[in-house]
Amino acid sequence: MIHFVEQTHNTTPYFTDVCKCGVKQQRNKKGLSKRRIDHCISTFLLDEIRIIKPKIIYCNGRTAYNKIIKIKNGEYKSKNFELMKALNDPELNEILKKTDVLNLIHYSTQANLQLSLRDKKILWEIQTGKIRKKEFDDIIMAFDFVQELRKYLKN
């Protein structure tokens, strides 16, 4: 993924998590509490965005993407007063206005998807709009044609 971002956007990516507090100790990682997520967003994530001023935020997965999009669009709701105060910061909102947010699915063996690095790169290029679906379909059709032509020439 590092090489993909470096090659496609000519920049070195910075990786972080929406929730970074106590996740290792928690057995059911899907059940992260809203309080824990809100705490991590207000304590770490928003400051990271303010400091780095990213042009693009690549989210690895739907949960991170949904949280960041809601924050960017001013739709994130919380009972955490400090978080709501931080979300109304004009500097942060100005940064987020200029920031693209993309959902870059991280396909892994844990998802039972045995994809090569080449396969992932193609999927990421489609997800980020570097390759349009029509162009990809054309590539697949050409590949299928070549495969059929090889079979024909073997006989």
MOTA-V685827 format. One record per helix or strand of 2 or more residues. SS is the DSSP state (~ for helix, > for strand). FROM is the first residue (numbers start at 1). TO is the last residue. If there is no record, write none. Layout:
BEGIN
SS:FROM:TO / SS:FROM:TO
END
This chain:
BEGIN
~:2:9 / ~:29:31 / ~:34:52 / >:56:59 / ~:62:72 / ~:81:87 / ~:90:97 / >:100:103 / ~:109:111 / ~:117:127 / ~:133:154
END
